[in-house]
């Protein structure tokens, strides 16, 4: 199970949803609030949404990281070979082809302009809604973990992905834009909950990178997506949190609502990395956050219990 598909991929999926105008009940309020607000600052990215067919793979270009700064840094340092490959064969509007060519050739000014558009789109379509979306991701990941404990992978796939995904050892049957056989060869499979998902289940894999396991993305939303959430906590909630956890640890819990590394946590709290790690350990030992290792980084994410505490300032779950 992955905690998130990454901030960049979620943001790009939100653009695809806006373009398609597909009626998804949980996203109606979100669409009504966001539609029509795109402007010149978002155009360098929205112009890269193809007219039809598969879209740009920002997951491959920017990674599955939860930090927007980290994702943008990945984009600015993406190899030209990767940029070209991701832009090839996509059905862009003819008027956008010169811009697409600049991006695909790794033009530094074009990449910086694109990075600015990524930030602008994120501020509009994702950031105001991420607290609610993040709580849904955590809830689904927790449910999936419990299903595996209760009945293994078979029960997980039957409960979360059926009838679109079936496990017939040694073959996994899953939807894909075209008929294809993916041989895992011991790589495993990553199941990733998503907020801005246009399909019930989708299989993501890179046929040119045989080292990475394929992903199954599963929609996490069960309630309408709105811009309500922890955000700026009211004074009474802040006081309750600080009385219960202490001021610094309460701030640490707030920081993990969006997911963060130990380094990012230290920066937000203005403490040393060792002190941030100690605060995270206390929160983890009380089941308020979870911690996982991703490459050379340690990532901290809030749990449903932590979210309930963040919303109310008490340890009463909904």
C-alpha positions as CSV (number, residue, x, y, z in Angstrom):
1,X,0.0,0.0,0.0
2,X,1.2,3.5,-0.9
3,X,0.2,6.5,1.1
4,X,-0.4,8.7,-1.9
5,X,0.3,8.7,-5.7
6,X,2.1,12.0,-5.2
7,X,1.1,15.7,-5.2
8,X,2.0,16.2,-8.9
9,X,0.0,13.3,-10.2
10,X,-3.1,14.2,-8.1
11,X,-2.9,17.7,-9.4
12,X,-2.7,16.6,-13.0
13,X,-5.6,14.2,-12.5
14,X,-7.6,17.1,-11.3
15,X,-7.0,19.0,-14.5
16,X,-8.0,15.9,-16.6
17,X,-11.3,15.8,-14.6
18,X,-12.0,19.4,-15.2
19,X,-11.4,19.0,-18.9
20,X,-13.6,15.9,-19.3
21,X,-16.5,17.3,-17.4
22,X,-17.4,13.9,-16.1
23,X,-20.2,14.0,-13.5
24,X,-18.8,12.4,-10.3
25,X,-21.0,13.0,-7.3
26,X,-18.2,13.4,-4.7
27,X,-16.5,16.0,-6.9
28,X,-19.5,18.2,-7.9
29,X,-18.9,20.8,-5.2
30,X,-15.2,20.9,-6.0
31,X,-15.8,21.3,-9.7
32,X,-18.3,24.1,-9.1
33,X,-15.8,26.0,-7.0
34,X,-12.8,25.4,-9.4
35,X,-14.2,25.4,-12.9
36,X,-13.6,28.6,-14.9
37,X,-10.9,29.9,-12.6
38,X,-7.9,28.8,-14.8
39,X,-5.9,31.8,-16.1
40,X,-2.6,32.8,-17.7
41,X,-0.6,31.5,-14.8
42,X,-1.9,28.0,-15.2
43,X,-1.8,27.8,-19.0
44,X,1.7,26.5,-19.4
45,X,0.5,23.3,-17.7
46,X,-3.1,23.1,-18.9
47,X,-1.9,23.4,-22.4
48,X,-0.1,20.1,-21.8
49,X,-3.4,18.2,-21.2
50,X,-3.9,16.4,-24.5
51,X,-7.0,16.8,-26.7
52,X,-7.7,13.1,-26.3
53,X,-6.0,9.9,-25.3
54,X,-3.5,9.3,-22.5
55,X,-2.2,12.3,-20.6
56,X,1.2,13.5,-19.5
57,X,2.8,11.2,-16.9
58,X,3.7,13.6,-14.1
59,X,4.2,10.7,-11.8
60,X,7.2,9.6,-13.9
61,X,8.5,13.2,-14.3
62,X,7.9,14.5,-10.7
63,X,7.7,11.4,-8.6
64,X,5.2,10.2,-6.0
65,X,6.4,12.6,-3.3
66,X,3.9,14.4,-1.1
67,X,5.9,17.7,-1.0
68,X,5.3,20.1,-3.8
69,X,8.7,21.6,-3.5
70,X,10.3,18.2,-3.9
71,X,8.1,17.4,-6.9
72,X,9.0,20.7,-8.6
73,X,12.7,20.1,-8.0
74,X,12.3,16.7,-9.7
75,X,10.8,18.4,-12.7
76,X,13.5,20.9,-13.0
77,X,16.1,18.2,-12.9
78,X,14.3,15.7,-15.1
79,X,16.6,14.2,-17.8
80,X,15.9,15.4,-21.4
81,X,15.4,11.7,-22.5
82,X,12.6,11.4,-19.9
83,X,11.0,14.7,-21.0
84,X,11.0,13.7,-24.6
85,X,9.6,10.3,-23.9
86,X,6.7,11.6,-21.9
87,X,5.8,14.2,-24.6
88,X,6.0,11.8,-27.6
89,X,2.8,10.6,-29.1
90,X,0.5,12.7,-27.0
91,X,-2.4,14.4,-28.9
92,X,-1.8,18.1,-28.2
93,X,-3.6,20.9,-29.9
94,X,-1.5,22.0,-32.9
95,X,-1.2,25.5,-31.5
96,X,0.6,24.2,-28.4
97,X,3.2,22.1,-30.3
98,X,6.0,24.8,-30.1
99,X,5.6,25.0,-26.4
100,X,5.5,21.2,-26.0
101,X,8.7,21.0,-28.1
102,X,10.5,23.5,-25.8
103,X,9.5,21.5,-22.7
104,X,10.5,18.2,-24.3
105,X,13.9,19.6,-25.2
106,X,14.5,20.6,-21.6
107,X,14.6,24.3,-22.2
108,X,15.4,25.8,-18.8
109,X,13.2,28.8,-19.1
110,X,10.3,26.6,-20.3
111,X,10.8,24.2,-17.3
112,X,10.8,27.1,-14.8
113,X,7.6,28.5,-16.4
114,X,6.0,25.0,-16.3
115,X,7.1,24.7,-12.6
116,X,5.3,28.0,-11.9
117,X,2.2,26.7,-13.6
118,X,2.3,23.5,-11.5
119,X,2.3,25.6,-8.3
120,X,-0.6,27.8,-9.6
121,X,-2.7,24.8,-10.5
122,X,-2.0,23.1,-7.2
123,X,-3.1,26.3,-5.3
124,X,-6.3,26.3,-7.2
125,X,-7.4,22.6,-7.6
126,X,-5.7,20.7,-4.8
127,X,-4.4,22.8,-1.9
128,X,-7.7,24.1,-0.5
129,X,-9.1,20.5,-0.5
130,X,-6.2,18.5,0.6
131,X,-7.0,18.2,4.3
132,X,-10.3,16.5,3.4
133,X,-8.7,14.5,0.6
134,X,-5.8,13.4,2.8
135,X,-8.2,12.1,5.5
136,X,-9.9,10.0,2.9
137,X,-6.6,8.6,1.7
138,X,-5.6,7.6,5.2
139,X,-9.0,6.0,5.9
140,X,-8.7,3.8,2.7
141,X,-5.1,2.8,3.4
142,X,-6.1,1.8,6.9
143,X,-9.1,-0.2,5.6
144,X,-6.9,-2.0,3.0
145,X,-4.3,-2.9,5.7
146,X,-7.1,-4.4,7.8
147,X,-8.4,-6.4,4.9
148,X,-5.0,-7.9,4.2
149,X,-4.7,-8.9,7.8
150,X,-8.2,-10.5,7.8
151,X,-8.1,-12.3,4.5
152,X,-4.9,-11.6,2.6
153,X,-4.6,-10.1,-0.9
154,X,-7.6,-12.1,-2.3
155,X,-9.9,-10.4,0.2
156,X,-8.3,-7.0,-0.5
157,X,-8.8,-7.2,-4.2
158,X,-12.4,-8.6,-3.9
159,X,-13.4,-5.8,-1.5
160,X,-11.7,-2.8,-3.0
161,X,-11.1,-3.5,-6.7
162,X,-13.8,-6.0,-7.7
163,X,-15.1,-6.8,-10.3
164,X,-12.5,-4.9,-12.3
165,X,-9.4,-6.7,-10.8
166,X,-9.0,-10.4,-10.3
167,X,-6.1,-12.3,-9.0
168,X,-5.7,-15.7,-10.8
169,X,-2.2,-16.9,-9.7
170,X,0.2,-16.2,-11.3
171,X,-1.8,-13.6,-13.4
172,X,-3.4,-10.4,-12.2
173,X,-6.2,-9.3,-14.5
174,X,-6.6,-5.5,-14.4
175,X,-8.1,-2.7,-16.7
176,X,-5.8,-0.9,-19.0
177,X,-6.3,1.3,-22.1
178,X,-5.2,-1.6,-24.3
179,X,-4.9,-5.4,-23.9
180,X,-1.5,-6.1,-22.4
181,X,0.2,-8.7,-20.3
182,X,2.3,-7.4,-17.4
183,X,4.7,-9.9,-15.9
184,X,5.5,-8.9,-12.4
185,X,8.7,-11.1,-12.1
186,X,8.8,-10.6,-8.4
187,X,8.4,-6.8,-8.5
188,X,5.2,-6.9,-6.5
189,X,2.3,-4.5,-6.9
190,X,1.6,-1.1,-5.4
191,X,-2.0,-0.3,-4.5
192,X,-2.4,3.5,-4.3
193,X,-5.5,5.4,-3.1
194,X,-6.2,8.6,-5.1
195,X,-8.4,11.6,-4.5
196,X,-8.8,13.0,-8.0
197,X,-9.6,9.7,-9.8
198,X,-11.7,9.6,-13.0
199,X,-11.8,5.7,-13.1
200,X,-13.0,3.1,-10.6
201,X,-9.6,1.4,-10.9
202,X,-6.6,1.9,-13.2
203,X,-3.3,0.1,-13.8
204,X,-0.2,2.3,-14.1
205,X,3.1,0.9,-15.3
206,X,6.1,1.9,-17.3
207,X,7.0,-0.7,-20.0
208,X,10.5,0.9,-20.4
209,X,11.3,0.7,-16.7
210,X,11.2,-3.0,-15.6
211,X,12.6,-2.2,-12.1
212,X,9.5,-0.5,-10.8
213,X,6.4,-2.4,-9.8
214,X,3.1,-1.5,-11.5
215,X,0.4,0.4,-9.5
216,X,-3.3,-0.1,-9.1
217,X,-4.9,3.2,-8.3
218,X,-8.2,3.1,-6.3
219,X,-10.5,6.1,-5.6
220,X,-10.6,7.0,-2.0
221,X,-13.4,9.6,-1.8
222,X,-16.5,8.5,0.1
223,X,-17.8,11.9,1.0
224,X,-18.1,15.1,-1.1
225,X,-14.8,16.9,-1.5
226,X,-15.0,20.4,0.0
227,X,-12.5,22.9,1.2
228,X,-13.4,22.2,4.8
229,X,-10.7,20.6,7.0
230,X,-8.2,21.4,9.7
231,X,-6.7,24.4,7.8
232,X,-6.6,27.3,10.2
233,X,-7.7,25.8,13.5
234,X,-10.0,27.9,15.8
235,X,-8.5,29.2,19.0
236,X,-10.2,26.7,21.3
237,X,-9.0,23.8,19.2
238,X,-5.5,25.1,19.2
239,X,-5.6,25.6,23.0
240,X,-6.9,22.0,23.5
241,X,-4.2,20.6,21.2
242,X,-1.4,22.5,22.9
243,X,-2.7,21.5,26.4
244,X,-2.8,17.8,25.3
245,X,0.3,17.6,23.2
246,X,2.4,20.7,23.9
247,X,2.8,23.6,21.5
248,X,5.5,22.1,19.3
249,X,4.1,18.6,19.1
250,X,0.6,20.1,18.2
251,X,2.3,21.9,15.4
252,X,4.1,18.7,14.4
253,X,0.7,16.9,14.1
254,X,-0.7,19.7,12.0
255,X,2.4,19.4,9.6
256,X,1.8,15.7,9.1
257,X,-1.8,16.4,7.8
258,X,-0.3,17.0,4.4
259,X,2.6,14.5,4.8
260,X,6.2,15.5,5.3
261,X,9.7,14.2,5.7
262,X,11.7,14.6,9.0
263,X,13.7,17.4,7.3
264,X,10.5,19.2,6.3
265,X,9.1,18.7,9.8
266,X,12.2,20.2,11.4
267,X,12.0,23.2,9.1
268,X,8.4,23.9,9.8
269,X,8.9,23.6,13.6
270,X,12.2,25.5,13.5
271,X,14.0,22.7,15.4
272,X,16.8,20.3,14.7
273,X,16.2,17.1,12.7
274,X,16.9,15.1,15.8
275,X,14.3,17.0,17.8
276,X,11.8,16.6,14.9
277,X,12.4,12.9,14.8
278,X,11.8,12.7,18.6
279,X,8.5,14.5,18.3
280,X,7.5,12.2,15.4
281,X,8.4,9.2,17.5
282,X,6.1,10.3,20.3
283,X,3.2,10.9,17.8
284,X,3.8,7.6,16.1
285,X,3.9,5.7,19.4
286,X,0.5,7.1,20.3
287,X,-1.0,6.1,16.8
288,X,-1.5,9.7,15.8
289,X,0.9,9.4,12.7
290,X,2.5,6.6,10.7
291,X,6.0,6.6,9.4
292,X,7.4,4.9,6.3
293,X,10.7,5.0,4.5
294,X,10.8,6.1,0.8
295,X,14.3,5.9,-0.6
296,X,16.6,8.0,1.6
297,X,13.7,9.9,3.2
298,X,11.4,9.1,6.2
299,X,7.8,10.2,5.5
300,X,5.3,11.0,8.2
301,X,1.5,10.9,7.6
302,X,-1.4,11.5,10.0
303,X,-3.7,8.7,10.9
304,X,-7.5,8.8,11.2
305,X,-7.1,9.2,15.0
306,X,-4.7,12.0,14.5
307,X,-7.1,13.7,12.0
308,X,-10.0,13.4,14.5
309,X,-7.8,15.0,17.2
310,X,-6.8,17.8,14.8
311,X,-10.4,18.6,14.0
312,X,-11.7,18.6,17.5
313,X,-8.8,19.1,19.9
314,X,-9.9,15.9,21.8
315,X,-9.2,12.2,21.4
316,X,-12.8,11.4,20.5
317,X,-13.0,9.7,17.0
318,X,-16.0,10.4,14.8
